[in-house]
C-alpha cells in the first residue's frame, strides 16, 4: 500500500506527485516535498529519505510527460482528477511501461493485447475525461505529408517499442528515413535529417506505382503495409492525398 499525494507548485497548477511505500502521515509528505522543492534543479524522478528512514519518491509530472502527452491530457491543468491521470502516465513513462505515443488502446484498454487502459485503472478519475482525451488524440494525429526523416524515425521507433509494429513492417519506414548526401556513393555516411520537410505519403504512393510497373510484389506489399500504418495514424483523411 502506498500513499500518494498531488501537490501544486503554484496555487493553480498541479505538477508534483509524492509517494511512499507506507502509510506515512501528511507531515512526512510535506517534508519530502519541501526537500525536493529545495533543489535548484529537480530531476523528473527524485528519491527523498526522511529522518525516520522512509523513502519518498517525488515525480515532476511536467518533466516526465511528452509534448503529445500534454496535448492529449490538456496539460497543464487545474483539475485534480486530470492531474492524477497525468501522474499515472508520468510514472508509466519513468518506469518504461509506456513507450512511444499514447494510443486509443492506452486510454480505453485492449484486453486482446493485454492492455489495461487509463479508464480501467482509474475509473472514478477518468469519468468524463476519456472522451476529451480521445478527441484530442484524434485531432493530434501525425501528418505524414509534412514531417522530417527524424520525426518519421522517432514515430517508427515508438510504434516498435509499444508493440504496434513489427521489425518486418518497419523496413519500408526505415528506407524512407534514409537520405544519402549529395555526391555520396557506396560507403557514404547516411544522414538522419531533421530539417527537410518530406511528404512520405507521396513517396509511398510513388513507390507502390513503381513496384506495380516492375511487377515487384515484395516492394508493393511492403509499401502497402506502410500506407495502412500511416492511414491509421494520419491527422485527417489520408485518402485525400491520393
PATI-675331 format. One record per atom (N, C-alpha, C): residue in one letter; x, y, z. Coordinates in steps of 0.1 Angstrom, whole numbers, padded with zeros to 4 digits, always signed. Layout:
BEGIN
aXYZ...
END
This chain:
BEGIN
x+0009-0012+0000x+0000+0000+0000x+0009+0012+0000x+0006+0022-0009x+0014+0034-0009x+0004+0046-0007x+0010+0056-0001x+0002+0069+0000x+0007+0078-0011x-0002+0084-0018x+0001+0093-0029x-0006+0106-0028x+0001+0117-0030x-0005+0130-0029x-0001+0138-0041x-0009+0147-0046x-0006+0156-0057x-0004+0169-0051x+0006+0176-0055x+0010+0189-0049x+0010+0199-0061x+0005+0211-0058x+0005+0222-0068x+0017+0230-0065x+0026+0232-0075x+0037+0241-0073x+0033+0256-0073x+0021+0259-0078x+0015+0272-0077x+0001+0269-0072x-0006+0280-0068x-0020+0277-0063x-0029+0271-0074x-0025+0272-0087x-0035+0267-0097x-0030+0255-0105x-0017+0252-0105x-0012+0241-0113x-0007+0229-0105x-0012+0218-0110x-0007+0205-0104x+0005+0200-0111x+0016+0198-0104x+0028+0193-0111x+0037+0183-0103x+0033+0180-0091x+0042+0170-0083x+0034+0159-0078x+0039+0147-0079x+0034+0135-0072x+0044+0131-0062x+0039+0128-0050x+0048+0123-0039x+0042+0110-0034x+0050+0100-0033x+0045+0087-0029x+0056+0080-0020x+0051+0072-0011x+0060+0064-0002x+0054+0050-0001x+0062+0040+0003x+0058+0026+0004x+0049+0023+0016x+0047+0033+0025x+0039+0030+0037x+0029+0041+0039x+0022+0040+0050x+0012+0050+0054x+0017+0061+0062x+0027+0068+0057x+0033+0079+0064x+0023+0091+0064x+0023+0098+0075x+0013+0109+0076x+0017+0121+0067x+0008+0131+0067x+0010+0143+0059x+0022+0151+0062x+0027+0149+0075x+0039+0157+0079x+0051+0152+0071x+0051+0138+0069x+0062+0133+0061x+0061+0137+0046x+0048+0137+0042x+0046+0142+0028x+0051+0156+0026x+0048+0165+0035x+0053+0179+0034x+0068+0180+0035x+0074+0172+0044x+0088+0173+0045x+0095+0168+0032x+0090+0157+0026x+0096+0152+0014x+0095+0162+0003x+0083+0168+0002x+0080+0178-0008x+0090+0190-0007x+0091+0194+0006x+0100+0206+0008x+0114+0203+0005x+0119+0191+0008x+0133+0187+0004x+0135+0187-0011x+0125+0182-0018x+0126+0181-0033x+0125+0195-0039x+0116+0204-0033x+0115+0217-0039x+0127+0226-0036x+0135+0222-0026x+0147+0230-0022x+0158+0228-0032x+0157+0218-0040x+0167+0215-0050x+0166+0226-0061x+0178+0231-0065x+0178+0241-0076x+0173+0235-0089x+0177+0223-0092x+0173+0216-0104x+0168+0202-0100x+0155+0201-0102x+0148+0188-0097x+0147+0179-0109x+0152+0167-0109x+0151+0157-0120x+0136+0153-0121x+0133+0145-0131x+0119+0141-0133x+0115+0132-0122x+0124+0123-0116x+0121+0115-0105x+0132+0117-0095x+0128+0119-0082x+0138+0121-0072x+0134+0113-0059x+0143+0107-0053x+0141+0099-0041x+0146+0108-0029x+0137+0109-0019x+0140+0117-0007x+0139+0107+0005x+0149+0107+0014x+0149+0098+0026x+0146+0107+0038x+0135+0104+0044x+0131+0111+0056x+0139+0107+0068x+0138+0115+0079x+0146+0112+0091x+0143+0098+0097x+0130+0094+0095x+0126+0081+0100x+0130+0069+0091x+0137+0072+0080x+0141+0062+0071x+0132+0060+0059x+0120+0066+0060x+0110+0064+0049x+0116+0070+0036x+0115+0063+0025x+0120+0068+0012x+0107+0073+0004x+0107+0086+0001x+0097+0092-0007x+0101+0093-0021x+0092+0091-0030x+0095+0093-0045x+0087+0105-0049x+0095+0115-0054x+0088+0128-0059x+0090+0128-0074x+0078+0128-0081x+0078+0128-0096x+0074+0142-0101x+0083+0148-0109x+0079+0161-0116x+0071+0157-0128x+0058+0158-0127x+0049+0153-0138x+0052+0160-0151x+0053+0174-0151x+0055+0181-0163x+0068+0177-0170x+0079+0174-0163x+0091+0170-0169x+0091+0156-0174x+0081+0148-0169x+0080+0134-0173x+0072+0131-0186x+0062+0140-0188x+0053+0139-0199x+0059+0144-0212x+0056+0137-0223x+0060+0142-0236x+0050+0153-0240x+0054+0160-0251x+0045+0171-0256x+0032+0165-0261x+0032+0154-0267x+0019+0147-0271x+0011+0143-0259x+0017+0138-0248x+0010+0135-0236x+0003+0147-0231x+0010+0159-0230x+0004+0171-0225x-0008+0176-0234x-0007+0174-0247x-0017+0178-0256x-0030+0170-0254x-0028+0157-0253x-0039+0147-0251x-0046+0149-0238x-0038+0152-0227x-0043+0154-0214x-0050+0168-0212x-0045+0177-0220x-0049+0191-0217x-0041+0197-0206x-0028+0195-0207x-0019+0199-0196x-0012+0212-0200x-0009+0221-0191x-0011+0220-0176x-0026+0221-0173x-0029+0217-0161x-0043+0216-0157x-0045+0221-0142x-0057+0226-0140x-0061+0229-0126x-0070+0219-0121x-0073+0208-0129x-0083+0198-0125x-0075+0187-0117x-0078+0184-0105x-0071+0174-0097x-0072+0160-0103x-0084+0156-0109x-0085+0143-0114x-0076+0141-0127x-0076+0152-0135x-0067+0151-0147x-0052+0151-0142x-0049+0157-0131x-0036+0157-0125x-0032+0143-0121x-0042+0136-0115x-0039+0122-0111x-0037+0113-0123x-0044+0115-0134x-0042+0107-0146x-0028+0111-0152x-0025+0124-0152x-0012+0128-0156x+0000+0121-0148x-0002+0120-0135x+0007+0114-0126x+0009+0100-0130x-0002+0093-0133x-0001+0079-0136x+0007+0077-0149x+0004+0086-0159x+0011+0085-0172x+0026+0088-0170x+0029+0098-0161x+0043+0101-0158x+0050+0090-0152x+0044+0083-0143x+0050+0071-0137x+0053+0060-0147x+0043+0058-0156x+0044+0048-0166x+0056+0051-0175x+0058+0064-0178x+0069+0068-0187x+0082+0066-0180x+0083+0070-0167x+0095+0068-0160x+0099+0054-0157x+0089+0045-0156x+0092+0031-0153x+0093+0023-0166x+0092+0029-0178x+0093+0022-0190x+0082+0014-0194x+0070+0016-0187x+0058+0008-0190x+0052+0014-0203x+0052+0027-0204x+0046+0034-0216x+0057+0039-0224x+0058+0034-0236x+0068+0038-0246x+0061+0043-0259x+0067+0053-0265x+0060+0058-0277x+0048+0066-0274x+0041+0071-0284x+0029+0079-0282x+0018+0072-0276x+0009+0079-0269x-0003+0074-0263x-0012+0070-0274x-0018+0058-0273x-0028+0053-0283x-0042+0052-0277x-0052+0050-0285x-0065+0047-0280x-0066+0035-0271x-0057+0025-0274x-0057+0013-0265x-0052+0017-0251x-0042+0026-0250x-0037+0031-0237x-0048+0038-0229x-0057+0045-0236x-0067+0053-0230x-0079+0044-0225x-0084+0036-0234x-0097+0028-0231x-0094+0013-0229x-0081+0009-0231x-0078-0005-0229x-0080-0014-0241x-0073-0025-0241x-0075-0035-0252x-0072-0049-0246x-0082-0056-0241x-0080-0069-0235x-0073-0079-0244x-0075-0078-0257x-0069-0088-0266x-0054-0086-0266x-0049-0074-0264x-0035-0072-0263x-0029-0071-0249x-0038-0074-0239x-0034-0073-0225x-0031-0059-0220x-0038-0049-0226x-0035-0035-0222x-0047-0031-0213x-0044-0027-0201x-0054-0021-0192x-0053-0006-0194x-0064+0000-0199x-0064+0014-0202x-0065+0023-0190x-0063+0036-0191x-0063+0045-0180x-0078+0045-0174x-0088+0043-0183x-0101+0043-0178x-0104+0031-0169x-0097+0020-0171x-0098+0008-0163x-0091+0010-0150x-0079+0016-0151x-0070+0017-0139x-0075+0028-0129x-0081+0038-0134x-0086+0049-0126x-0100+0053-0130x-0110+0044-0129x-0123+0046-0134x-0130+0059-0129x-0129+0061-0116x-0135+0073-0110x-0129+0086-0115x-0116+0086-0116x-0109+0098-0121x-0111+0100-0136x-0112+0089-0143x-0113+0091-0158x-0127+0094-0162x-0137+0092-0154x-0150+0095-0158x-0152+0109-0163x-0158+0111-0175x-0160+0124-0181x-0148+0130-0187x-0136+0123-0187x-0124+0129-0193x-0119+0120-0204x-0124+0108-0205x-0119+0099-0216x-0123+0104-0230x-0135+0108-0231x-0140+0113-0244x-0131+0125-0249x-0128+0134-0239x-0119+0146-0243x-0105+0141-0247x-0100+0131-0240x-0087+0126-0243x-0087+0120-0257x-0097+0112-0260x-0098+0106-0273x-0100+0116-0284x-0107+0126-0281x-0109+0137-0291x-0096+0144-0294x-0088+0147-0284x-0075+0153-0286x-0066+0144-0293x-0067+0131-0290x-0059+0121-0297x-0062+0121-0312x-0074+0122-0315x-0078+0122-0330x-0073+0134-0336x-0074+0146-0329x-0070+0158-0335x-0055+0160-0336x-0048+0153-0327x-0034+0153-0327x-0028+0146-0339x-0029+0133-0339x-0025+0126-0351x-0011+0129-0355x-0007+0123-0367x+0006+0125-0373x+0004+0129-0387x+0011+0140-0392x+0009+0144-0405x+0021+0139-0413x+0019+0127-0420x+0030+0121-0428x+0033+0129-0441x+0024+0139-0444x+0027+0146-0456x+0036+0158-0453x+0040+0160-0441x+0048+0172-0437x+0056+0169-0425x+0066+0161-0426x+0075+0157-0414x+0089+0155-0419x+0098+0155-0409x+0112+0152-0413x+0115+0138-0412x+0126+0134-0417x+0130+0119-0417x+0132+0115-0402x+0138+0124-0394x+0140+0121-0380x+0127+0119-0373x+0117+0127-0376x+0104+0126-0370x+0097+0113-0374x+0099+0109-0386x+0093+0096-0391x+0101+0085-0383x+0114+0086-0382x+0122+0076-0375x+0117+0074-0360x+0115+0086-0354x+0111+0086-0340x+0097+0079-0338x+0088+0083-0348x+0074+0077-0348x+0075+0062-0349x+0083+0057-0359x+0085+0043-0362x+0091+0036-0349x+0101+0042-0343x+0106+0036-0331x+0096+0035-0320x+0088+0045-0318x+0077+0044-0308x+0067+0033-0311x+0064+0031-0323x+0055+0020-0327x+0061+0006-0324x+0074+0005-0327x+0081-0008-0324x+0081-0010-0309x+0085+0000-0302x+0086-0001-0287x+0073-0004-0281x+0062+0001-0286x+0049-0002-0280x+0043-0015-0285x+0050-0022-0294x+0045-0035-0299x+0034-0033-0310x+0032-0021-0315x+0022-0019-0326x+0028-0021-0339x+0041-0023-0341x+0047-0025-0354x+0058-0035-0352x+0059-0045-0361x+0069-0055-0361x+0082-0049-0368x+0093-0056-0366x+0105-0051-0373x+0104-0053-0388x+0097-0064-0392x+0095-0065-0407x+0087-0054-0413x+0076-0050-0405x+0068-0039-0411x+0075-0026-0410x+0086-0025-0403x+0093-0012-0402x+0102-0009-0413x+0105-0020-0421x+0115-0018-0432x+0112-0007-0442x+0100-0006-0446x+0096+0005-0455x+0099+0019-0449x+0095+0020-0436x+0097+0033-0430x+0112+0036-0428x+0120+0026-0424x+0134+0027-0423x+0140+0032-0436x+0136+0026-0447x+0141+0030-0460x+0138+0045-0463x+0126+0049-0459x+0122+0063-0462x+0129+0073-0453x+0134+0069-0442x+0141+0078-0433x+0156+0081-0438x+0161+0072-0447x+0175+0073-0451x+0176+0084-0462x+0185+0093-0460x+0189+0103-0470x+0203+0102-0473x+0207+0098-0486x+0221+0098-0490x+0225+0111-0494x+0236+0117-0488x+0241+0130-0491x+0244+0132-0506x+0242+0144-0511x+0245+0147-0525x+0260+0143-0527x+0263+0136-0538x+0276+0132-0541x+0281+0119-0534x+0272+0114-0525x+0276+0102-0518x+0274+0090-0526x+0284+0081-0525x+0283+0069-0532x+0283+0057-0523x+0288+0046-0527x+0289+0034-0518x+0298+0037-0506x+0293+0034-0495x+0301+0036-0483x+0299+0050-0477x+0291+0059-0484x+0288+0072-0478x+0280+0071-0465x+0283+0081-0456x+0276+0081-0444x+0261+0085-0446x+0252+0078-0440x+0238+0081-0442x+0234+0091-0431x+0225+0100-0435x+0221+0111-0426x+0206+0109-0422x+0204+0112-0409x+0190+0112-0404x+0186+0127-0403x+0181+0132-0414x+0178+0147-0415x+0166+0151-0406x+0168+0162-0399x+0157+0168-0391x+0154+0182-0395x+0156+0185-0407x+0153+0199-0412x+0144+0199-0424x+0146+0190-0434x+0138+0190-0446x+0124+0184-0443x+0114+0191-0447x+0100+0185-0446x+0097+0177-0458x+0092+0165-0455x+0090+0155-0466x+0076+0150-0466x+0070+0147-0478x+0057+0141-0480x+0059+0126-0481x+0058+0119-0470x+0061+0104-0471x+0049+0097-0477x+0037+0102-0476x+0025+0096-0483x+0028+0096-0498x+0033+0107-0503x+0036+0108-0518x+0047+0098-0522x+0057+0097-0513x+0068+0088-0516x+0063+0074-0516x+0055+0070-0506x+0050+0056-0506x+0041+0053-0518x+0032+0063-0522x+0024+0061-0533x+0032+0059-0546x+0042+0068-0548x+0051+0067-0560x+0058+0053-0560x+0062+0049-0548x+0069+0036-0547x+0060+0024-0551x+0047+0025-0546x+0038+0014-0550x+0035+0014-0565x+0034+0026-0571x+0032+0027-0586x+0044+0021-0593x+0056+0025-0588x+0068+0019-0595x+0069+0004-0593x+0065-0001-0581x+0066-0015-0579x+0056-0023-0588x+0044-0017-0590x+0035-0023-0599x+0040-0024-0614x+0046-0013-0618x+0052-0013-0632x+0063-0023-0633x+0071-0025-0623x+0082-0035-0623x+0077-0049-0620x+0064-0050-0616x+0059-0063-0611x+0067-0068-0599x+0071-0058-0590x+0078-0061-0578x+0068-0063-0567x+0064-0075-0565x+0053-0077-0555x+0058-0076-0540x+0071-0079-0538x+0076-0077-0524x+0076-0063-0520x+0081-0054-0528x+0081-0040-0525x+0067-0034-0524x+0058-0038-0533x+0044-0034-0533x+0038-0037-0520x+0039-0049-0516x+0033-0053-0503x+0039-0046-0491x+0052-0044-0491x+0058-0037-0480x+0053-0023-0479x+0052-0016-0491x+0048-0002-0491x+0033-0001-0488x+0025-0010-0492x+0011-0010-0489x+0008-0012-0474x+0017-0020-0468x+0016-0022-0453x+0020-0009-0446x+0030-0002-0452x+0033+0011-0446x+0022+0021-0448x+0015+0021-0459x+0004+0030-0462x-0008+0027-0452x-0010+0015-0449x-0021+0012-0439x-0017+0017-0425x-0004+0016-0421x+0000+0022-0408x-0001+0037-0408x+0002+0043-0419x+0001+0058-0420x-0014+0062-0420x-0022+0055-0427x-0036+0058-0428x-0042+0057-0414x-0037+0048-0405x-0043+0046-0392x-0039+0058-0383x-0027+0064-0385x-0023+0075-0376x-0023+0089-0382x-0027+0090-0395x-0026+0102-0402x-0037+0112-0396x-0032+0124-0394x-0041+0135-0390x-0051+0139-0402x-0064+0136-0400x-0073+0138-0411x-0074+0126-0420x-0079+0128-0431x-0082+0117-0441x-0070+0115-0450x-0062+0104-0449x-0051+0103-0457x-0054+0101-0472x-0066+0096-0475x-0070+0093-0489x-0072+0106-0497x-0073+0117-0490x-0075+0130-0497x-0061+0134-0504x-0051+0127-0500x-0038+0130-0506x-0035+0120-0518x-0044+0111-0521x-0041+0101-0532x-0042+0108-0545
END
